Amino acid sequence: MTLSLPDSYLLRGTAAGGTLRLVGMESSRIVEDARLRHGLSKTATAALGRTLTASALLAVVLGKRTDSRVNLRLEGNGPVGWVVAEGSADGRVRGYVRHPDADLPLRESDGKLDVRGIVGQEGEIAVTRLLDNGEPYTGSAHLVSGEIAEDVSTYLGVSEQIPNAVLLGVYEEGGRVAHAGGLLIQAMPGVSDETLGRLEANVRAMGQLTDHLRRGGLLAALERAAEGLDLRLAAEAQPARFECRCSRQKAQDSLKFFSAAERQDMIETGGQEIVCHWCGERYQITPAEIEALDQGGAHALA
């Protein structure tokens, strides 16, 4: 199958007569963007990259609308602290980690990045989404491995009662993210034991997702996962990108939560810098803009 593909994208498909639902994401450019924005270490890049990818896949599976958002948070006992990502079914993602410079040596066993070690195996995974009535709902589960893919898969099975398989990967080369992506395969009502057995065997035989991304890209990985199961992909890919919902106006408005005395101190010291923790964007708020908050108005923004 030949598709015209953007740099980062979501692909949707079905297999086994519609009894399997597949969602794949190519997120290399997104994860590299996150690495640069947050100044992430190698291992922190892998942890956040997997989480960013997973949040978008979850938004597609759990969301009811094309712009549905899901907040995914993993907080383990590893040195990176919490890892948080927000993904949208329309391909927008953003996220951050508590300690971006935390790092660990490569694992002695296989020379791979130690994501399990930096996240930790003791802690919680939490997923927040909006219900049909617009109310937020948060489900959670205990971390089972800290590798993120297995934790997301366990959450879906236990908290959402969705039989699934999840694969996530980030491959760094030459100091940058060369390949990143993920697959989420959901078993639908009516799926046969034979189909599940074939899917299980396919996924088990795949090994590392990044090996497939390096050799043939996301399409090749999807085809390998659904080998022998009559994969049917959507005609078009959904473009994806790292995009934050912050703005200069929101940064300015955040200063309203400080006292008048605190804002006066900001004015006297030449203004205030606001840094968005989601994307690392820096906003320099001028004394005149801060003064406008106490006057009930706002100066025109440059």
Secondary structure as GFF3:
##gff-version 3
##sequence-region A 1 302
A	DSSP	beta_strand	9	15	.	.	.	ID=ss1
A	DSSP	beta_strand	20	26	.	.	.	ID=ss2
A	DSSP	alpha_helix	28	38	.	.	.	ID=ss3
A	DSSP	alpha_helix	42	62	.	.	.	ID=ss4
A	DSSP	beta_strand	69	76	.	.	.	ID=ss5
A	DSSP	beta_strand	82	88	.	.	.	ID=ss6
A	DSSP	beta_strand	92	97	.	.	.	ID=ss7
A	DSSP	alpha_helix	115	119	.	.	.	ID=ss8
A	DSSP	beta_strand	123	130	.	.	.	ID=ss9
A	DSSP	beta_strand	136	142	.	.	.	ID=ss10
A	DSSP	alpha_helix	149	159	.	.	.	ID=ss11
A	DSSP	beta_strand	164	173	.	.	.	ID=ss12
A	DSSP	beta_strand	176	187	.	.	.	ID=ss13
A	DSSP	alpha_helix	193	206	.	.	.	ID=ss14
A	DSSP	alpha_helix	209	225	.	.	.	ID=ss15
A	DSSP	beta_strand	232	233	.	.	.	ID=ss16
A	DSSP	beta_strand	238	239	.	.	.	ID=ss17
A	DSSP	beta_strand	241	242	.	.	.	ID=ss18
A	DSSP	alpha_helix	248	254	.	.	.	ID=ss19
A	DSSP	three_ten_helix	255	257	.	.	.	ID=ss20
A	DSSP	alpha_helix	260	268	.	.	.	ID=ss21
A	DSSP	beta_strand	272	275	.	.	.	ID=ss22
A	DSSP	beta_strand	282	285	.	.	.	ID=ss23
A	DSSP	alpha_helix	287	294	.	.	.	ID=ss24
###
